[in-house]
Amino acid sequence: MKIYLSADMEGTAGIIDWNETTADHPQYAYFQQQMTREVAAACQGAIAAGATEILVKDAHDSARNIIPDQLPEQTRLFRGWDNTPAMMMAGLDESFDGVLFTGYHAAACTDTNPLSHTMSLKVQSLKCNGKLIAEYDLNAMIAASLGVPVYFLSGDRGLCLAAKDTSPQLMTVATNEGFGPAAVSLHPHTAATRIRETVRAALQCPKPPRLYPLPDRFTFEICYKEHSYAKRASCYPGIRQLDAKTVVYETKHYTDALHAMFFIL
């Protein structure tokens, strides 16, 4: 069994402040360890379920956060950004049997994670076909477009609930629950244990999850925090500006949408 894991950081147990996710701040080292612990736990659960190959994509900020020697030896680690529209899902292709997500966070314009955002801090909100979506949704759709199911997600409680609303068979671990600029988190060791056990159960479930549902047509609506960003985005072919801060892009092909967002987010 060949598994792909995309690891973000803002949904890691205990994190509530940007300084805890940024390498040049003293708080970062501890939470870097916890991010790595949760990724390692997911990999251990996958191996226990029969995975023989795991590709881990470090998908936060510099993409140089995970401590390599703390991962199981069956893993390969994709560090850095390859500057393609795949972004947080770089390296995924049709040969994988399943996808796992760890450390993910709620969408911009929601309040279930103190660090809620979607791809860029420039974005006020991102909607697809009228529904507010998170980075998880964008990346799960990449997996679906390749025919690869998503088995597991960890992150804040709000994201987990929203994800299960779209994909009821998805197994999740809520590492924390946001309360404005604060959060209540699981004990760091408990978070790792639950991730390990849930990933194993998810991959051993006799009924594999359905692919993330892809619509026949995609209408992406992006509202920026500043009007200048919308003006710049409106120069991308096919994008139209709705108002001072909002642009829309419509397509039948998700790949086209990914290319657009790669340049405008």
N, C-alpha and C positions, 0 to 999 in steps of 0.2 A: 504493500500500500504506500502510495506516494502522496505526501501532504505538504500543503503550502501554508505558512503562518505569516500574517502581516501584523506587526507590533507597533502600536502607538504608545504614548506615554501619559497623556492627560487623564486617562481613565484608570491609571494605576492606583492601587489602594493607598490612601493617605494624602494624595496630592491635592492641594487647593490653591496654589499660587504659581505664577509663571516662573518665579525664581527657582522653584523646585524642579523645573523641567529644562533649565538652561545651564549649559556646561560651565559658564564662567561665574556661577554663584556657588557659595559654599554649601547650600542646602542640597545641591544637585547630586552629590556623590551618594548620599543615602538612598535617594529615590531612583537613581540609576541602578543601584543594587536591587531594589524592589522590582523595578521593571524587568530586570534580567531574571530575578527569581520567578516571576509570574510567567515569563516566556519559557523558561526551563521547565516549569511545572507542566505547561501545556504540551511541550515536546515529550516529557516523560509519560504523560497520559496517552499521547498518540502512540508511542513505542509500545506501551503496555497493551494497547489495542491491536497491535500488529503492524504499525508503520515501520517500514524499513528505510525510508528516505524522507527527510524533512528539509525543505528550503525555508529559512526564516528571513523575512524582509524587515530590516530595521527601518521603520517608516516615520520616525519622529525627527523634526528639526534638521539637524546635520546628517541624520541617518548614521550616526556613529555613537550610539548610546549603549547598546547591548555589550556586555562583557563576554567575549567569545569563549574563554576557557571554562565558563560556568554553564555552558550548554552541553547536552549529551553529545557524544562523539558521532552519533548517527545524523547530526544536523550539518547543513551548510548555511553560512550566514552571508546574506547579500547586504553589504554596507555601502553607504553613499547613494547618490541619486544618478540615474542613468540618463536624465534629461529626455525622457519620452513621456507621452500622455498616460502611460500606465501608472506612473508616479508611485503611489504606495503599494501597488500590486506588480511592480516590475519583476520579471522572471516567471510569472504565472503563464501556463499554457495548457493546452488540452490534455496533456499527459498526466496531470495531477488528478487524484481521486477525491480530494476534498480540500476545503479552506477553513482555517481557524483565524480568529481575530482576538488579540489581547490588547488591553490598555486603551480601548477606544472611548470616545466621549460624545456627549450630546451635541445636537446641531446648534448652529448659530440661531439666535432669537428664541432659545429655550432656557429654562432656569434650573435644570437638574444637574448641572455641573458648574462649579465656579469658573471654569475655563472653557465653557461652551463656545464653539466656533465651527466653521466649515471651510476647510482648506486654507483660508487666508483670513487674517484679522481685518482685511479691507471689507469683508462681506458682512452685511447686516442680516441677510437671509438668502437661502437658496431653496427654490421649490422645483419639483418635477411634476408636471401635470396637476398643479395646484396644491401639492402636498409638500410640506416642509421636510427636507431630507438632510441626513448627516453624511459624514465621510464614509461611515459604514455602508450606507445605501449605495453611494457612488461605487464603492469597491465591490460590494456584493453583486452589483449589476455587471461589473467587469467579469467576475467569475461566471455569472449566468450566461453572458454572451459567449463564453468559451465552453459552456456545457459542464462547468464544475460546481457542485453543490457546496453550500456553506454549512458546516456542522456546529460551530461554536463561536460565541462572542462573550468577552468580558469587558466590563467598563461600568459606568455609572448606571444606577437603577432606571433612570428615565430613558436612557438609550436602550437598555435591555427590554423594557416594556414596549417601546415603540418598535423595536426590531421584531419582537415576537408577534406583534399585531400584524405585521406584513408577512412574516414567515413563522407560523405557529409551531412548526416542528423544530425550530432552532433551539438549541440548549445554551443557556446563558449563566454567567455568574456576575452578580452585581457586587462590585468591589466597594462601592461607596454610594451615598445618597446625598445630593446637593441640597443645601438650604441657603439660598442667596449666595454670598461670598464664602460660605462655610460648607462643610460636609461631614457626615458621619461615615466612618470607614470600617471595614472588617479589620481584624488583627492581621498584620502582614503575612504571618505564617498560615492563618486560616484561609486567607485569600488564595495562597499558593496551593494549599491542600484541596480546596474546592475546585480550583481550576484543573488540577491534575485529575481528580476523580470524575469531573463532569466531561472533560475531553475524552477520557477513556470510555465512559458510558455512551457518549454521543457517537463515537466511531464504531462501537460494538452494537449499536441499536439495529435490530433486524429490519427496521423500516428507515432507509436513508431519507434525509430531508429533500424536499422538492427544491428545484432551482429557484432563486430569487425571481419573482414575477417581472417579466419585461413587457412593457406596453407595446402596442403596434406603432405608436408615434410618441416622441418625446418633446415636451415643451418645457424648457428650462427658463425659469425667471430668477434673475439675480438682482438683488437690491444691495447696493453698496452703501457704506457709511458716509462716503464723500461723493459729491456729484462729479468731480473730476475723473474718478475711476470709471463711471458709467460713460462719460464722454469718450474716454479712450477705448473702452470695450466696444462701443458702437462702431468703431472703424473696422472691426473684424468682419469678414464677409459673411453675410447671412444674419447678422445680429441687428435687431432694431431696438431703438430706445423708446421706452414707454413714458418715462418722466425723468426728472432731473437725476434721480439716483438708480433707476431701474432699467434693465435691458432684458430682452427675450431672445431665445434661440430655439428654433423648431427644426426637427429632423426625424426621419424614419430610422436612422442608423445611429446606434449608440456610439460607435467608433467616431463618427463625425462630431458628436457632442463632446467626447473626451478631448478631441483635438482642439475644439473651441475653448473649453475650460482650461486646458493646459496653458493657453496664451492670455486668458482674460481674468483668471482668478489670482 
